[in-house]
Amino acid sequence: MKNSILWINAQKDALTLMSFDYKYAVIGAGVVGLAVAAELAPRGSLLVIEKHSKFGQGSSSRNSEVVHAGIYYTPESLKARLCIAGRKIIEALVQKYPIGFQRIGKYIVAVDDSEREYLEKLRANAEANGVMDLRWVDCAELSVQEPDVKAVAALFSPSTGIIDSHALMKHFKDQA
């Protein structure tokens, strides 16, 4: 069974599990499980167990599909490091494979003066995480880009993006 992979639905195919020995097993065929499967598949026989009838039917298909820049997490925390590293990996991956991705950016706004200080802290936090491309946006520019948003100050994060999570999961499944 070297370099073979078996995808099973845990509810329908439980008896199949008793038929073979596997070097690796991945439980869950969401984006994380599929990414792990893609890494492990070349190393030996792999069993992927999923409770749904298709991959990506759990929380991986019910998220906002945002690729975060790394603005909010505590500097040097595991979440911050993984967010930054993950964004870079995704950006490299979508350059090589046809996975829908756009760096659409996002505005973070202060609706009154009391929130301006929060934006300043947020920018410092982002920079501590290595996110150096946040920029202040004047209200005139914001009004042109988002006419229905009323704010006294705004930051723009050009590194924030969106990804087609189903295409990403299909890519990992195909790689596996």
TORFI-895290 format. One record per residue: residue number from 1; x, y, z of N, C-alpha, C, O, CB in turn. Coordinates in Angstrom, 2 decimals. Glycine has a CB too. Layout:
N
   pos      n.c1      n.c2      n.c3     ca.c1     ca.c2     ca.c3      c.c1      c.c2      c.c3      o.c1      o.c2      o.c3     cb.c1     cb.c2     cb.c3
   NUM         X         Y         Z         X         Y         Z         X         Y         Z         X         Y         Z         X         Y         Z
...
***
This chain:
176
   pos      n.c1      n.c2      n.c3     ca.c1     ca.c2     ca.c3      c.c1      c.c2      c.c3      o.c1      o.c2      o.c3     cb.c1     cb.c2     cb.c3
     1      0.82     -1.20      0.00      0.00      0.00      0.00      0.86      1.26      0.00      0.35      2.34      0.29     -0.93      0.00      1.21
     2      2.13      1.16     -0.31      2.99      2.34     -0.32      2.47      3.37     -1.32      2.08      3.02     -2.43      4.44      1.95     -0.66
     3      2.46      4.64     -0.90      2.01      5.76     -1.72      0.57      5.61     -2.21      0.23      6.07     -3.30      2.92      5.93     -2.89
     4     -0.27      4.98     -1.42     -1.68      4.90     -1.78     -2.49      5.70     -0.76     -2.07      5.93      0.37     -2.16      3.41     -1.83
     5     -3.64      6.12     -1.21     -4.51      6.90     -0.35     -5.91      6.35     -0.46     -6.37      6.00     -1.55     -4.47      8.41     -0.71
     6     -6.59      6.29      0.65     -7.97      5.85      0.67     -8.79      6.93      1.36     -8.51      7.32      2.49     -8.14      4.46      1.39
     7     -9.79      7.41      0.65    -10.72      8.39      1.21    -11.97      7.62      1.59    -12.58      6.95      0.76    -11.05      9.55      0.21
     8    -12.36      7.72      2.84    -13.57      7.02      3.23    -14.51      7.96      3.97    -14.09      8.93      4.60    -13.24      5.80      4.10
     9    -15.77      7.64      3.85    -16.78      8.31      4.64    -16.97      7.46      5.89    -17.34      6.29      5.79    -18.14      8.50      3.85
    10    -16.72      8.02      7.05    -16.70      7.26      8.30    -18.03      6.58      8.58    -18.06      5.52      9.21    -16.33      8.16      9.45
    11    -19.13      7.16      8.14    -20.44      6.58      8.43    -20.74      5.39      7.52    -21.37      4.43      7.95    -21.53      7.64      8.29
    12    -20.30      5.45      6.25    -20.64      4.41      5.29    -19.58      3.31      5.17    -19.92      2.15      4.93    -20.86      5.02      3.95
    13    -18.32      3.66      5.34    -17.25      2.77      4.96    -16.41      2.24      6.12    -15.23      1.94      5.94    -16.36      3.47      4.01
    14    -16.97      2.12      7.29    -16.20      1.73      8.47    -15.50      0.37      8.31    -14.41      0.18      8.84    -17.11      1.70      9.69
    15    -16.10     -0.56      7.62    -15.49     -1.88      7.46    -14.21     -1.81      6.62    -13.33     -2.66      6.79    -16.47     -2.84      6.82
    16    -14.10     -0.86      5.74    -12.91     -0.70      4.91    -11.68     -0.49      5.78    -10.58     -0.88      5.39    -13.07      0.46      3.95
    17    -11.85      0.13      6.94    -10.73      0.41      7.82    -10.02     -0.86      8.27     -8.81     -0.84      8.52    -11.21      1.18      9.04
    18    -10.73     -1.96      8.36    -10.14     -3.20      8.85     -9.38     -3.94      7.76     -8.73     -4.94      8.06    -11.21     -4.09      9.42
    19     -9.43     -3.49      6.53     -8.85     -4.24      5.41     -7.38     -3.96      5.16     -6.72     -4.76      4.50     -9.62     -3.94      4.18
    20     -6.84     -2.85      5.65     -5.48     -2.45      5.29     -4.75     -1.86      6.49     -5.36     -1.44      7.47     -5.51     -1.44      4.14
    21     -3.44     -1.83      6.37     -2.61     -1.10      7.31     -2.20      0.20      6.63     -1.89      0.21      5.43     -1.35     -1.94      7.76
    22     -2.20      1.27      7.38     -1.84      2.58      6.83     -0.71      3.16      7.65     -0.64      2.98      8.87     -3.06      3.54      6.82
    23      0.17      3.86      6.98      1.26      4.53      7.68      0.73      5.80      8.38      1.17      6.13      9.47      2.40      4.89      6.69
    24     -0.22      6.48      7.74     -0.77      7.72      8.27     -2.29      7.71      8.21     -2.88      7.07      7.33     -0.22      8.94      7.51
    25     -2.90      8.41      9.15     -4.34      8.61      9.13     -4.62     10.08      9.45     -4.03     10.66     10.36     -5.06      7.66     10.15
    26     -5.51     10.66      8.68     -5.95     12.03      8.91     -7.45     11.97      9.17     -8.21     11.40      8.39     -5.61     12.97      7.70
    27     -7.85     12.57     10.26     -9.27     12.59     10.58     -9.80     13.98     10.28     -9.42     14.96     10.91     -9.53     12.20     12.08
    28    -10.68     14.04      9.32    -11.29     15.30      8.91    -10.74     15.77      7.58     -9.53     15.90      7.41    -11.06     16.36      9.96
    29    -11.64     16.02      6.64    -11.24     16.47      5.31    -11.70     17.90      5.08    -12.30     18.23      4.05    -11.83     15.54      4.23
    30    -11.40     18.75      6.06    -11.55     20.18      5.89    -10.23     20.73      5.38     -9.35     19.96      4.98    -11.98     20.88      7.22
    31    -10.08     22.03      5.38     -8.86     22.64      4.81     -7.60     22.18      5.55     -6.59     21.93      4.91     -8.96     24.17      4.85
    32     -7.64     22.08      6.86     -6.45     21.67      7.60     -6.15     20.19      7.35     -5.01     19.83      7.05     -6.63     21.92      9.11
    33     -7.16     19.34      7.45     -6.95     17.92      7.21     -6.45     17.65      5.80     -5.58     16.80      5.60     -8.24     17.16      7.45
    34     -7.00     18.35      4.82     -6.57     18.15      3.43     -5.15     18.66      3.20     -4.39     18.05      2.45     -7.54     18.85      2.47
    35     -4.79     19.76      3.84     -3.42     20.27      3.72     -2.44     19.27      4.33     -1.37     19.03      3.77     -3.28     21.65      4.40
    36     -2.80     18.70      5.46     -1.96     17.67      6.09     -1.88     16.44      5.19     -0.81     15.87      5.02     -2.51     17.29      7.49
    37     -3.01     16.04      4.62     -3.02     14.88      3.73     -2.12     15.11      2.52     -1.42     14.20      2.09     -4.45     14.57      3.27
    38     -2.14     16.31      1.97     -1.30     16.62      0.81      0.19     16.50      1.16      0.99     16.08      0.32     -1.61     18.04      0.29
    39      0.55     16.86      2.38      1.94     16.74      2.82      2.32     15.28      3.09      3.44     14.86      2.77      2.17     17.57      4.09
    40      1.40     14.52      3.66      1.72     13.15      4.06      1.64     12.13      2.93      2.37     11.14      2.94      0.80     12.73      5.15
    41      0.78     12.35      1.95      0.53     11.35      0.91      1.79     10.86      0.21      1.91      9.65     -0.02     -0.41     11.92     -0.12
    42      2.74     11.72     -0.13      3.95     11.21     -0.80      4.84     10.35      0.10      5.75      9.68     -0.39      4.74     12.36     -1.33
    43      4.61     10.37      1.39      5.48      9.67      2.34      5.04      8.24      2.64      5.77      7.49      3.28      5.55     10.45      3.62
    44      3.85      7.86      2.19      3.39      6.51      2.45      1.88      6.42      2.41      1.20      7.39      2.11      3.89      6.02      3.79
    45      1.37      5.23      2.71     -0.07      5.00      2.63     -0.80      5.90      3.63     -0.34      6.13      4.75     -0.39      3.51      2.91
    46     -1.93      6.39      3.19     -2.67      7.40      3.95     -4.15      7.09      3.94     -4.73      6.77      2.91     -2.42      8.80      3.38
    47     -4.73      7.18      5.10     -6.18      7.03      5.26     -6.74      8.37      5.69     -6.29      8.95      6.67     -6.52      5.90      6.30
    48     -7.72      8.87      4.95     -8.42     10.10      5.32     -9.84      9.72      5.69    -10.56      9.13      4.89     -8.39     11.16      4.15
    49    -10.23     10.07      6.90    -11.55      9.73      7.41    -12.36     11.03      7.53    -11.91     11.99      8.16    -11.46      8.98      8.78
    50    -13.53     11.05      6.94    -14.39     12.23      6.98    -15.81     11.79      7.30    -16.31     10.83      6.71    -14.34     13.01      5.64
    51    -16.47     12.49      8.21    -17.83     12.11      8.59    -18.87     12.52      7.57    -19.95     11.93      7.51    -18.18     12.71      9.92
    52    -18.57     13.52      6.76    -19.51     13.96      5.73    -19.26     13.20      4.43    -18.22     12.56      4.26    -19.39     15.49      5.49
    53    -20.21     13.27      3.52    -20.09     12.52      2.27    -19.09     13.16      1.30    -18.63     12.49      0.37    -21.44     12.42      1.60
    54    -18.73     14.45      1.51    -17.76     15.13      0.65    -16.79     15.90      1.53    -17.08     16.18      2.70    -18.46     16.07     -0.36
    55    -15.64     16.24      0.97    -14.67     17.04      1.73    -15.19     18.46      1.93    -16.02     18.95      1.16    -13.31     17.06      1.01
    56    -14.70     19.10      2.97    -14.98     20.52      3.19    -16.41     20.86      3.53    -16.87     21.96      3.23    -14.61     21.27      2.02
    57    -17.14     19.95      4.14    -18.55     20.22      4.45    -18.77     20.77      5.86    -19.89     21.13      6.20    -19.35     18.96      4.27
    58    -17.72     20.83      6.67    -17.83     21.36      8.03    -17.52     22.83      8.05    -17.92     23.58      7.16    -16.90     20.61      8.97
    59    -16.81     23.26      9.08    -16.54     24.69      9.27    -15.68     25.28      8.17    -15.72     26.49      7.94    -15.87     24.91     10.61
    60    -14.90     24.46      7.46    -14.07     24.98      6.38    -14.88     25.58      5.25    -14.38     26.43      4.51    -13.20     23.88      5.83
    61    -16.12     25.17      5.11    -16.96     25.73      4.05    -17.93     26.78      4.59    -18.77     27.29      3.85    -17.75     24.62      3.35
    62    -17.80     27.10      5.86    -18.72     28.06      6.47    -17.95     29.20      7.14    -18.31     29.68      8.22    -19.62     27.35      7.50
    63    -16.89     29.62      6.49    -16.13     30.74      7.05    -16.17     31.91      6.08    -16.77     31.81      5.01    -14.66     30.32      7.33
    64    -15.55     32.99      6.44    -15.60     34.20      5.62    -14.64     34.17      4.45    -14.69     35.06      3.60    -15.31     35.40      6.47
    65    -13.77     33.18      4.38    -12.76     33.02      3.33    -11.75     34.17      3.33    -11.10     34.42      2.32    -13.42     32.93      1.97
    66    -11.63     34.86      4.46    -10.68     35.96      4.57     -9.28     35.41      4.85     -9.11     34.53      5.69    -11.11     36.94      5.67
    67     -8.31     35.95      4.16     -6.91     35.69      4.45     -6.45     36.93      5.22     -6.26     38.00      4.65     -6.03     35.43      3.13
    68     -6.27     36.75      6.51     -5.97     37.88      7.39     -4.52     38.34      7.24     -3.62     37.55      6.96     -6.25     37.50      8.84
    69     -4.32     39.62      7.44     -2.98     40.21      7.31     -2.12     39.95      8.53     -0.90     39.85      8.40     -3.09     41.70      7.07
    70     -2.72     39.82      9.70     -1.96     39.63     10.94     -1.95     40.87     11.81     -0.96     41.16     12.48     -0.55     39.24     10.62
    71     -3.02     41.59     11.79     -3.13     42.89     12.46     -3.45     42.77     13.94     -2.89     43.50     14.76     -4.18     43.73     11.78
    72     -4.35     41.87     14.29     -4.97     41.90     15.61     -4.29     41.06     16.68     -4.46     41.35     17.87     -6.36     41.46     15.48
    73     -3.54     40.04     16.29     -3.02     39.10     17.28     -1.87     39.68     18.09     -1.13     40.55     17.63     -2.57     37.84     16.58
    74     -1.73     39.18     19.31     -0.65     39.61     20.20      0.69     39.34     19.53      0.93     38.22     19.06     -0.74     38.88     21.57
    75      1.57     40.35     19.48      2.86     40.15     18.84      3.63     38.96     19.41      3.66     38.73     20.62      3.70     41.41     18.97
    76      4.24     38.22     18.50      5.05     37.04     18.81      4.25     35.86     19.34      4.83     34.84     19.72      6.10     37.41     19.80
    77      2.93     35.97     19.38      2.11     34.84     19.80      2.08     33.80     18.68      2.41     34.11     17.53      0.67     35.29     20.18
    78      1.69     32.59     19.03      1.58     31.54     18.03      0.57     31.93     16.96      0.82     31.72     15.77      1.18     30.20     18.68
    79     -0.55     32.49     17.36     -1.57     32.91     16.38     -1.00     33.93     15.40     -1.23     33.84     14.20     -2.79     33.50     17.09
    80     -0.26     34.90     15.93      0.33     35.93     15.06      1.31     35.30     14.08      1.27     35.59     12.88      1.03     37.02     15.90
    81      2.20     34.45     14.58      3.20     33.84     13.71      2.56     32.95     12.65      2.97     32.98     11.49      4.19     33.02     14.55
    82      1.55     32.18     13.04      0.88     31.30     12.07      0.08     32.10     11.06      0.01     31.72      9.88     -0.03     30.32     12.79
    83     -0.53     33.18     11.49     -1.29     34.03     10.57     -0.39     34.60      9.49     -0.71     34.53      8.31     -1.99     35.16     11.34
    84      0.72     35.16      9.90      1.66     35.77      8.95      2.25     34.70      8.02      2.29     34.89      6.81      2.80     36.52      9.70
    85      2.70     33.60      8.59      3.28     32.52      7.79      2.24     31.93      6.84      2.54     31.68      5.67      3.85     31.41      8.69
    86      1.02     31.72      7.34     -0.04     31.16      6.50     -0.41     32.06      5.33     -0.64     31.58      4.22     -1.27     30.90      7.34
    87     -0.45     33.36      5.58     -0.75     34.31      4.50      0.31     34.22      3.42      0.00     34.23      2.23     -0.85     35.76      5.04
    88      1.56     34.15      3.83      2.65     34.07      2.85      2.59     32.76      2.05      2.84     32.75      0.85      4.01     34.19      3.55
    89      2.27     31.68      2.73      2.15     30.38      2.05      1.01     30.42      1.04      1.16     29.97     -0.10      1.92     29.24      3.07
    90     -0.12     30.97      1.45     -1.27     31.06      0.54     -0.94     31.93     -0.66     -1.26     31.57     -1.79     -2.51     31.62      1.27
    91     -0.30     33.07     -0.42      0.03     33.96     -1.54      0.99     33.29     -2.52      0.87     33.50     -3.73      0.65     35.26     -1.01
    92      1.92     32.49     -2.03      2.82     31.75     -2.92      2.07     30.64     -3.66      2.30     30.42     -4.85      4.00     31.15     -2.12
    93      1.17     29.96     -2.96      0.41     28.86     -3.55     -0.47     29.35     -4.70     -0.53     28.70     -5.75     -0.46     28.19     -2.49
    94     -1.14     30.47     -4.52     -2.05     30.95     -5.56     -1.31     31.51     -6.77     -1.90     31.70     -7.83     -2.98     32.03     -4.99
    95     -0.01     31.77     -6.61      0.80     32.18     -7.77      1.09     30.97     -8.67      1.29     31.13     -9.88      2.13     32.82     -7.29
    96      1.11     29.77     -8.09      1.47     28.56     -8.83      0.27     27.77     -9.33      0.37     27.04    -10.31      2.32     27.68     -7.97
    97     -0.87     27.90     -8.64     -2.03     27.06     -8.95     -3.28     27.92     -9.14     -3.37     29.02     -8.59     -2.26     26.01     -7.84
    98     -4.24     27.42     -9.93     -5.45     28.21    -10.21     -6.45     28.16     -9.04     -7.49     27.50     -9.11     -6.12     27.70    -11.49
    99     -6.12     28.87     -8.00     -6.98     28.96     -6.82     -7.41     30.42     -6.72     -6.57     31.32     -6.68     -6.24     28.48     -5.49
   100     -8.71     30.65     -6.68     -9.22     32.02     -6.63     -8.74     32.76     -5.39     -8.96     32.30     -4.27    -10.73     32.02     -6.68
   101     -8.10     33.90     -5.59     -7.58     34.70     -4.50     -7.50     36.14     -4.96     -7.13     36.42     -6.10     -6.20     34.19     -4.02
   102     -7.84     37.06     -4.06     -7.67     38.48     -4.34     -7.22     39.18     -3.07     -7.75     38.92     -1.99     -8.97     39.11     -4.87
   103     -6.26     40.05     -3.22     -5.87     40.95     -2.12     -6.77     42.17     -2.24     -6.43     43.15     -2.90     -4.31     41.35     -2.19
   104     -7.91     42.11     -1.61     -8.87     43.20     -1.74     -8.67     44.29     -0.70     -9.19     45.39     -0.85    -10.28     42.66     -1.63
   105     -7.93     43.99      0.34     -7.72     44.96      1.40     -8.95     45.15      2.25    -10.03     44.63      1.96     -7.28     46.28      0.82
   106     -8.77     45.92      3.32     -9.92     46.26      4.15     -9.66     47.55      4.89     -8.52     47.92      5.18    -10.23     45.12      5.15
   107    -10.74     48.23      5.18    -10.70     49.46      5.97    -11.05     49.13      7.40    -11.96     48.34      7.68    -11.66     50.53      5.39
   108    -10.32     49.75      8.31    -10.63     49.66      9.73    -10.89     51.10     10.16    -10.01     51.95     10.05     -9.45     48.96     10.58
   109    -12.10     51.37     10.64    -12.50     52.76     10.84    -12.78     53.10     12.30    -13.17     52.24     13.10    -13.72     53.06     10.01
   110    -12.57     54.36     12.61    -12.97     54.94     13.89    -14.16     55.84     13.58    -14.06     56.76     12.77    -11.78     55.74     14.60
   111    -15.27     55.56     14.22    -16.48     56.35     13.94    -16.56     57.61     14.80    -17.36     58.50     14.53    -17.72     55.51     14.17
   112    -15.73     57.68     15.84    -15.64     58.91     16.63    -14.22     59.02     17.18    -13.43     58.09     17.07    -16.70     58.92     17.80
   113    -13.91     60.16     17.78    -12.54     60.42     18.25    -12.07     59.43     19.31    -10.87     59.18     19.43    -12.45     61.81     18.79
   114    -13.00     58.88     20.08    -12.58     57.94     21.12    -11.99     56.65     20.54    -11.25     55.95     21.23    -13.77     57.60     22.01
   115    -12.31     56.33     19.30    -11.81     55.11     18.66    -10.49     55.34     17.91     -9.85     54.37     17.50    -12.85     54.57     17.71
   116    -10.09     56.58     17.73     -8.86     56.90     17.01     -7.63     56.28     17.72     -6.73     55.76     17.07     -8.69     58.44     16.87
   117     -7.62     56.36     19.04     -6.51     55.79     19.82     -6.40     54.29     19.60     -5.29     53.75     19.54     -6.69     56.09     21.32
   118     -7.54     53.60     19.47     -7.52     52.17     19.20     -6.84     51.90     17.86     -6.06     50.95     17.75     -8.95     51.61     19.20
   119     -7.13     52.70     16.84     -6.49     52.51     15.54     -4.98     52.69     15.64     -4.22     51.97     14.99     -7.08     53.48     14.52
   120     -4.55     53.65     16.43     -3.11     53.87     16.61     -2.46     52.65     17.26     -1.38     52.21     16.86     -2.86     55.14     17.46
   121     -3.12     52.10     18.28     -2.60     50.89     18.93     -2.61     49.70     17.97     -1.70     48.88     17.97     -3.43     50.56     20.19
   122     -3.65     49.63     17.16     -3.76     48.54     16.20     -2.63     48.61     15.17     -2.05     47.58     14.81     -5.12     48.59     15.49
   123     -2.32     49.80     14.72     -1.22     49.95     13.76      0.11     49.53     14.40      0.91     48.83     13.77     -1.14     51.41     13.25
   124      0.34     49.95     15.62      1.58     49.56     16.32      1.63     48.04     16.50      2.69     47.44     16.35      1.67     50.26     17.70
   125      0.50     47.44     16.82      0.42     45.99     16.99      0.75     45.29     15.67      1.51     44.32     15.64     -0.98     45.57     17.49
   126      0.17     45.78     14.59      0.43     45.19     13.27      1.91     45.27     12.93      2.49     44.30     12.45     -0.41     45.91     12.19
   127      2.51     46.41     13.18      3.93     46.57     12.88      4.79     45.64     13.74      5.80     45.12     13.27      4.36     48.03     13.09
   128      4.39     45.44     14.98      5.11     44.50     15.85      5.02     43.07     15.31      5.89     42.24     15.57      4.55     44.57     17.29
   129      3.96     42.79     14.55      3.80     41.48     13.92      4.46     41.41     12.54      4.40     40.38     11.88      2.33     41.15     13.79
   130      5.08     42.50     12.12      5.74     42.51     10.81      4.85     42.96      9.68      5.25     42.89      8.51      6.27     41.16     10.51
   131      3.64     43.41      9.99      2.72     43.91      8.96      3.01     45.40      8.82      2.57     46.21      9.63      1.20     43.64      9.34
   132      3.76     45.75      7.79      4.26     47.11      7.65      3.50     47.94      6.62      3.86     49.09      6.36      5.72     47.08      7.28
   133      2.44     47.38      6.04      1.77     48.09      4.96      0.45     48.76      5.33     -0.26     49.26      4.46      1.54     47.16      3.84
   134      0.09     48.76      6.62     -1.11     49.51      7.01     -0.85     50.99      6.75      0.25     51.49      6.99     -1.47     49.27      8.52
   135     -1.87     51.67      6.26     -1.68     53.10      6.04     -2.92     53.87      6.46     -4.05     53.37      6.38     -1.35     53.38      4.56
   136     -2.68     55.09      6.92     -3.78     55.97      7.27     -4.47     56.44      6.00     -3.83     56.72      4.99     -3.28     57.19      8.11
   137     -5.78     56.50      6.07     -6.58     56.95      4.94     -7.32     58.21      5.38     -7.95     58.23      6.44     -7.58     55.83      4.46
   138     -7.22     59.25      4.57     -7.97     60.45      4.97     -9.45     60.26      4.63     -9.82     59.44      3.79     -7.40     61.73      4.26
   139    -10.26     61.02      5.30    -11.71     60.84      5.20    -12.23     61.08      3.78    -13.22     60.49      3.37    -12.43     61.77      6.16
   140    -11.56     61.95      3.04    -11.99     62.20      1.65    -11.81     60.94      0.80    -12.70     60.57      0.04    -11.18     63.39      1.04
   141    -10.64     60.29      0.94    -10.40     59.05      0.19    -11.38     57.96      0.61    -11.94     57.25     -0.24     -8.96     58.56      0.41
   142    -11.60     57.83      1.92    -12.54     56.83      2.41    -13.93     57.08      1.84    -14.63     56.14      1.47    -12.59     56.84      3.94
   143    -14.32     58.34      1.79    -15.64     58.70      1.28    -15.80     58.31     -0.19    -16.88     57.90     -0.62    -15.89     60.20      1.45
   144    -14.73     58.44     -0.96    -14.78     58.03     -2.37    -14.90     56.51     -2.49    -15.70     56.00     -3.27    -13.51     58.53     -3.13
   145    -14.10     55.78     -1.69    -14.08     54.32     -1.77    -15.33     53.68     -1.14    -15.87     52.71     -1.66    -12.83     53.79     -1.09
   146    -15.76     54.23     -0.03    -16.89     53.69      0.73    -17.81     54.84      1.14    -17.76     55.29      2.28    -16.40     52.89      2.00
   147    -18.64     55.32      0.23    -19.44     56.53      0.51    -20.43     56.39      1.66    -20.84     57.40      2.23    -20.18     56.92     -0.71
   148    -20.82     55.19      2.00    -21.80     55.01      3.08    -21.15     54.89      4.45    -21.86     54.80      5.46    -22.64     53.80      2.82
   149    -19.82     54.88      4.50    -19.12     54.75      5.78    -18.78     56.15      6.28    -18.15     56.94      5.59    -17.83     53.89      5.63
   150    -19.21     56.42      7.48    -18.91     57.71      8.13    -17.88     57.45      9.21    -18.12     56.67     10.13    -20.20     58.38      8.73
   151    -16.72     58.10      9.10    -15.64     57.86     10.04    -14.84     59.14     10.26    -14.87     60.06      9.44    -14.72     56.74      9.54
   152    -14.12     59.18     11.38    -13.23     60.30     11.66    -11.78     59.92     11.36    -10.93     60.80     11.22    -13.36     60.74     13.12
   153    -11.50     58.65     11.25    -10.16     58.16     10.91    -10.30     56.74     10.38    -11.26     56.04     10.68     -9.20     58.21     12.16
   154     -9.31     56.33      9.58     -9.35     54.98      9.02     -7.94     54.51      8.68     -7.06     55.29      8.30    -10.25     54.94      7.77
   155     -7.76     53.21      8.83     -6.56     52.53      8.37     -6.97     51.64      7.21     -8.09     51.14      7.17     -5.88     51.71      9.52
   156     -6.06     51.45      6.26     -6.30     50.51      5.17     -5.25     49.42      5.25     -4.05     49.70      5.38     -6.28     51.23      3.79
   157     -5.70     48.18      5.16     -4.82     47.01      5.16     -4.82     46.39      3.77     -5.74     45.63      3.44     -5.26     45.96      6.24
   158     -3.82     46.69      2.95     -3.80     46.10      1.61     -3.46     44.61      1.59     -3.68     43.95      0.57     -2.80     46.84      0.76
   159     -2.93     44.07      2.69     -2.55     42.65      2.72     -3.72     41.72      2.99     -3.59     40.51      2.80     -1.50     42.43      3.77
   160     -4.84     42.25      3.42     -6.01     41.41      3.68     -6.59     40.94      2.35     -6.74     41.73      1.41     -7.09     42.18      4.51
   161     -6.92     39.66      2.27     -7.44     39.12      1.03     -8.58     38.15      1.26     -8.99     37.89      2.39     -6.35     38.44      0.26
   162     -9.07     37.62      0.16    -10.09     36.57      0.21     -9.65     35.44     -0.70     -8.97     35.66     -1.71    -11.51     37.12     -0.21
   163    -10.05     34.23     -0.33     -9.66     33.04     -1.09    -10.89     32.16     -1.31    -11.80     32.13     -0.48     -8.54     32.25     -0.37
   164    -10.90     31.46     -2.40    -11.94     30.47     -2.68    -11.58     29.22     -1.87    -10.75     28.41     -2.31    -12.06     30.16     -4.23
   165    -12.20     29.07     -0.72    -11.82     27.96      0.18    -12.10     26.59     -0.45    -11.38     25.64     -0.17    -12.57     28.08      1.50
   166    -13.12     26.49     -1.27    -13.42     25.20     -1.90    -12.35     24.85     -2.94    -11.94     23.69     -3.05    -14.81     25.23     -2.57
   167    -11.89     25.84     -3.70    -10.80     25.59     -4.65     -9.51     25.23     -3.91     -8.75     24.37     -4.36    -10.58     26.82     -5.55
   168     -9.27     25.88     -2.77     -8.09     25.56     -1.97     -8.17     24.11     -1.46     -7.19     23.37     -1.54     -7.96     26.54     -0.79
   169     -9.33     23.72     -0.95     -9.48     22.34     -0.47     -9.37     21.34     -1.59     -8.75     20.29     -1.42    -10.82     22.17      0.24
   170     -9.95     21.65     -2.75     -9.83     20.74     -3.90     -8.38     20.61     -4.32     -7.92     19.52     -4.66    -10.69     21.24     -5.08
   171     -7.65     21.71     -4.29     -6.22     21.64     -4.61     -5.50     20.68     -3.68     -4.75     19.81     -4.13     -5.57     23.05     -4.53
   172     -5.72     20.82     -2.37     -5.06     19.93     -1.42     -5.49     18.48     -1.62     -4.67     17.57     -1.53     -5.36     20.36      0.01
   173     -6.77     18.27     -1.90     -7.24     16.89     -2.15     -6.56     16.33     -3.39     -6.09     15.19     -3.37     -8.79     16.86     -2.33
   174     -6.49     17.10     -4.46     -5.84     16.64     -5.68     -4.35     16.38     -5.45     -3.81     15.42     -5.99     -6.02     17.67     -6.80
   175     -3.70     17.22     -4.66     -2.29     17.01     -4.36     -2.09     15.71     -3.60     -1.13     14.98     -3.83     -1.73     18.18     -3.55
   176     -3.01     15.42     -2.68     -2.92     14.19     -1.90     -3.14     12.98     -2.79     -3.10     11.84     -2.32     -3.93     14.19     -0.75
***
